[in-house]
Amino acid sequence: MRVTTWNVNGLRAREKALLSWITTHAPDILVLQEIKATRSQIPASIANHAEYCSYWNDSSVKAGYSGVGALVHRRFIATHGEPQVRIPDFDVENRLIELDFDAFTLLGGYFPRGEKPDHYALKLRFFESLRQFAAQMLQAQKNLLIAGDINVAREEIDLHPSQQKEDATGFRPDERRALNAMLAVGLHDVFRELYPNASGLYTWFPYWKGAREHNIGWRIDCIYASPALAARVKQGIIHTDEKSSDHYPLTIEFAEL
C-alpha cells in the first residue's frame, strides 16, 4: 500500500504535472492539499480520472484558498472497499477530509500556517482537536493515518539551520509542543523513524531565490501512523524530482494490510 501526500499549491496550475506524476508513480492513495478550487473548478481530467475515484473538501469557504482532496486507485477500492467519506466537525477553512476504510481511517489535512495572531490561535485549537480525535481512535483500537501539510517542523533536524529561529512561523515552541502532544497519544512519525539521524530531508522550500537549489527547506509534509500501521512501513520517499510545486510529494509504502 503506497500512500502519498502532496501540497500541489493550486490544482489547476498543477494539472499536467499531477497527471504525469500519477502515470509514473500510481500510488494507491494520493492526498492533496491547497487545491485552491471549488468543485466546479477541479479539472475533469483529475476529478474523473479513469483509474482513480476522487473525494473533495473543496475551496467553498473562500475562493482560491485552501481545499483538500484524495484520489484512491480503483484497484485499491476493489480490494479494500469504497471508503465512507466525512468532513470532521472540527474542520475549518476546508482543511480536512476523512476516508474510512474497513481496515483503517485516513485523515488528510492542510494544517493552518498561523502567521497572524488570530490564525495562530486557530492553529493551536486545530492541533488540540486532532489530538482528541486521534486519542479517541487509538483508544478504540482503530488504525489511523494522518497525512498532509502539517506546517510545523517538529525538531531542529527537520529544517535548515538558517531557519531554526524560535519566532519563525512553523517552529515556535507552542506549535511544536502541540504537534508533539498529538503524536504522544500513540502516533508514529514514520518517515523520521525510517531516517532518525538524517538531516537535509526537506519537503517545502521558502519562495526566495535559490532556496530549493541550496536545499534550504523544511520537513513539514508528513504521514503519521498508529502502531499497527507503523509496524508495516517498508520505505519512505521524498520525490525530489517533482518540482512543479513548492512542496515535494512524500510517499510511505506499507506492507499489504
C-alpha positions as CSV (number, residue, x, y, z in Angstrom):
1,M,0.0,0.0,0.0
2,R,1.5,3.3,-1.2
3,V,0.2,6.5,0.3
4,T,1.3,9.9,-1.0
5,T,0.7,13.3,0.4
6,W,1.3,16.4,-1.8
7,N,0.6,20.1,-1.3
8,V,0.1,21.0,-5.0
9,N,-0.3,24.7,-4.4
10,G,-3.2,25.0,-6.9
11,L,-4.7,22.1,-8.6
12,R,-5.5,23.9,-11.8
13,A,-1.9,25.2,-12.1
14,R,-0.6,21.7,-11.4
15,E,-3.0,19.7,-13.6
16,K,-0.4,18.5,-16.2
17,A,2.3,17.8,-13.6
18,L,-0.1,15.9,-11.4
19,L,-1.4,13.7,-14.2
20,S,2.1,13.0,-15.3
21,W,3.2,12.1,-11.8
22,I,0.3,9.8,-11.3
23,T,1.1,8.0,-14.5
24,T,4.6,7.4,-13.4
25,H,4.1,6.5,-9.8
26,A,0.5,5.3,-9.5
27,P,0.1,5.4,-5.7
28,D,-2.8,3.6,-4.1
29,I,-3.9,6.8,-2.3
30,L,-2.9,10.4,-3.1
31,V,-3.8,13.0,-0.5
32,L,-3.8,16.6,-1.9
33,Q,-3.6,19.9,-0.1
34,E,-4.1,23.5,-1.2
35,I,-6.2,22.6,-4.3
36,K,-7.4,26.2,-4.4
37,A,-10.5,25.2,-6.4
38,T,-14.3,24.8,-5.9
39,R,-15.8,21.6,-7.1
40,S,-16.8,23.0,-10.5
41,Q,-13.2,24.3,-11.0
42,I,-11.5,20.9,-10.4
43,P,-10.2,19.8,-13.8
44,A,-12.2,16.9,-15.2
45,S,-9.0,15.1,-16.1
46,I,-8.4,14.7,-12.3
47,A,-11.9,14.6,-10.9
48,N,-13.0,11.9,-13.4
49,H,-9.6,10.1,-13.8
50,A,-10.1,6.7,-15.3
51,E,-8.0,4.9,-12.7
52,Y,-8.9,6.9,-9.6
53,C,-12.0,7.7,-7.6
54,S,-11.8,11.3,-6.2
55,Y,-13.1,12.8,-3.0
56,W,-13.0,16.5,-2.1
57,N,-13.4,19.2,0.6
58,D,-13.2,22.0,-1.9
59,S,-12.4,25.7,-1.5
60,S,-16.0,26.6,-0.8
61,V,-15.4,28.9,2.2
62,K,-13.1,31.2,0.4
63,A,-12.5,31.2,-3.4
64,G,-8.9,30.2,-4.4
65,Y,-7.9,29.3,-0.8
66,S,-7.1,26.1,0.9
67,G,-9.1,22.9,0.0
68,V,-8.1,19.3,0.2
69,G,-8.9,16.1,-1.6
70,A,-7.9,12.5,-2.1
71,L,-7.6,10.2,-5.1
72,V,-7.9,6.4,-4.4
73,H,-6.9,3.9,-7.0
74,R,-9.7,1.7,-8.3
75,R,-7.6,-1.4,-7.7
76,F,-7.3,-0.4,-4.0
77,I,-11.1,0.0,-3.8
78,A,-11.6,-3.3,-5.4
79,T,-9.7,-4.9,-2.6
80,H,-10.5,-2.7,0.4
81,G,-13.9,-1.4,-0.5
82,E,-15.3,2.1,-1.1
83,P,-14.4,4.4,1.8
84,Q,-17.0,6.3,3.7
85,V,-16.1,10.0,3.3
86,R,-16.7,12.6,6.0
87,I,-15.7,16.1,6.8
88,P,-14.8,16.2,10.5
89,D,-16.9,18.5,12.6
90,F,-13.8,20.4,13.7
91,D,-12.8,21.2,10.1
92,V,-12.0,24.9,9.4
93,E,-11.4,26.6,6.1
94,N,-11.8,23.3,4.1
95,R,-8.7,21.8,5.6
96,L,-9.7,18.2,6.4
97,I,-11.1,15.1,4.7
98,E,-11.7,11.8,6.4
99,L,-11.8,8.5,4.5
100,D,-13.0,5.5,6.5
101,F,-11.9,2.1,5.0
102,D,-12.7,-1.2,6.7
103,A,-9.1,-1.6,7.8
104,F,-8.2,1.9,8.7
105,T,-9.1,5.6,8.7
106,L,-7.2,8.1,6.7
107,L,-7.4,11.8,7.7
108,G,-5.9,14.2,5.1
109,G,-5.2,17.7,6.3
110,Y,-3.8,21.1,5.4
111,F,-2.9,22.5,8.8
112,P,-3.1,26.2,9.3
113,R,0.1,28.2,9.0
114,G,-0.7,30.6,11.7
115,E,1.3,33.8,10.8
116,K,-1.3,36.2,12.2
117,P,-2.3,36.1,15.9
118,D,-5.9,35.0,15.3
119,H,-4.8,32.3,12.9
120,Y,-2.1,31.1,15.3
121,A,-4.8,30.6,17.9
122,L,-6.9,28.8,15.4
123,K,-3.8,26.6,14.6
124,L,-3.3,25.6,18.2
125,R,-7.1,24.8,18.6
126,F,-6.8,22.7,15.4
127,F,-4.0,20.6,16.8
128,E,-5.9,20.1,20.0
129,S,-9.0,18.9,18.1
130,L,-6.8,16.5,16.1
131,R,-5.1,15.3,19.3
132,Q,-8.5,14.4,20.8
133,F,-9.7,12.8,17.5
134,A,-6.5,10.6,17.3
135,A,-6.8,9.7,21.0
136,Q,-10.3,8.5,20.6
137,M,-9.4,6.5,17.5
138,L,-6.5,4.8,19.2
139,Q,-8.4,4.1,22.4
140,A,-11.0,2.4,20.3
141,Q,-8.1,0.3,18.8
142,K,-8.7,1.6,15.3
143,N,-5.9,2.0,12.7
144,L,-5.3,5.7,11.8
145,L,-3.2,7.5,9.2
146,I,-2.9,11.3,9.3
147,A,-1.3,12.7,6.0
148,G,-0.8,16.2,4.9
149,D,1.0,19.5,5.1
150,I,1.5,19.9,8.9
151,N,3.0,23.4,8.7
152,V,5.2,22.6,11.7
153,A,8.8,21.5,11.7
154,R,8.9,19.1,14.7
155,E,12.6,19.2,15.6
156,E,15.8,21.1,14.6
157,I,16.7,18.3,12.2
158,D,13.5,19.0,10.3
159,L,14.6,22.4,8.9
160,H,17.7,24.0,7.6
161,P,20.0,25.5,10.3
162,S,19.4,29.0,8.9
163,Q,15.7,28.6,9.5
164,Q,16.0,27.4,13.2
165,K,14.5,30.5,14.9
166,E,12.0,30.1,17.7
167,D,10.0,33.1,16.5
168,A,9.7,31.6,13.0
169,T,6.2,30.6,11.9
170,G,6.1,26.8,12.0
171,F,8.9,26.4,14.5
172,R,7.6,28.3,17.6
173,P,7.7,26.4,20.8
174,D,3.9,26.3,21.3
175,E,3.1,24.8,18.0
176,R,5.9,22.3,18.3
177,R,4.5,21.2,21.7
178,A,1.1,21.0,20.1
179,L,2.4,18.7,17.4
180,N,4.3,16.5,19.9
181,A,1.2,16.3,22.1
182,M,-0.8,15.0,19.2
183,L,1.8,12.4,18.4
184,A,2.1,11.4,22.1
185,V,-1.3,9.7,22.0
186,G,0.4,6.9,20.1
187,L,1.1,8.1,16.6
188,H,4.4,7.5,14.8
189,D,6.2,10.0,12.6
190,V,7.1,7.1,10.3
191,F,9.4,8.9,7.8
192,R,11.6,10.2,10.7
193,E,11.6,6.8,12.3
194,L,13.0,5.4,9.0
195,Y,15.8,8.0,8.9
196,P,16.2,9.1,12.5
197,N,19.5,10.9,12.1
198,A,19.4,12.1,8.5
199,S,19.4,15.8,8.0
200,G,18.6,17.7,4.9
201,L,15.4,15.8,4.2
202,Y,13.0,18.6,3.3
203,T,9.6,18.8,1.6
204,W,9.0,22.5,1.4
205,F,11.1,25.5,0.4
206,P,10.7,29.2,1.0
207,Y,9.9,31.3,-2.0
208,W,13.1,33.3,-2.1
209,K,15.5,32.7,-4.9
210,G,17.9,29.8,-4.5
211,A,16.3,28.1,-1.5
212,R,15.5,24.9,-3.2
213,E,18.7,24.8,-5.2
214,H,20.7,25.2,-1.9
215,N,18.3,22.7,-0.1
216,I,17.3,25.4,2.4
217,G,14.0,23.9,3.4
218,W,11.6,22.4,6.0
219,R,10.2,18.9,6.5
220,I,6.5,19.8,7.1
221,D,4.8,17.3,4.9
222,C,4.2,14.1,6.9
223,I,2.4,10.9,7.3
224,Y,1.7,9.8,10.9
225,A,0.5,6.2,11.7
226,S,-1.0,4.3,14.6
227,P,1.2,1.5,15.9
228,A,-0.1,-1.4,13.8
229,L,0.3,0.6,10.6
230,A,3.6,2.0,11.6
231,A,4.9,-1.6,12.1
232,R,4.1,-2.3,8.4
233,V,6.1,0.6,7.0
234,K,8.6,-0.6,4.3
235,Q,10.0,2.7,2.9
236,G,9.6,6.4,2.6
237,I,10.4,8.6,-0.4
238,I,10.6,12.3,-0.9
239,H,10.1,12.8,-4.6
240,T,12.7,15.5,-5.1
241,D,12.5,15.2,-8.9
242,E,9.0,16.7,-8.9
243,K,9.5,20.5,-8.7
244,S,6.2,21.8,-10.1
245,S,5.0,22.9,-6.6
246,D,6.9,24.5,-3.7
247,H,6.3,21.1,-1.9
248,Y,7.7,17.8,-2.9
249,P,5.3,14.7,-2.8
250,L,6.0,12.3,0.1
251,T,5.2,8.6,-0.2
252,I,5.1,6.0,2.5
253,E,4.9,2.4,1.4
254,F,3.3,-0.1,3.8
255,A,3.2,-3.9,3.7
256,E,-0.2,-5.0,2.5
257,L,-3.0,-4.9,5.1
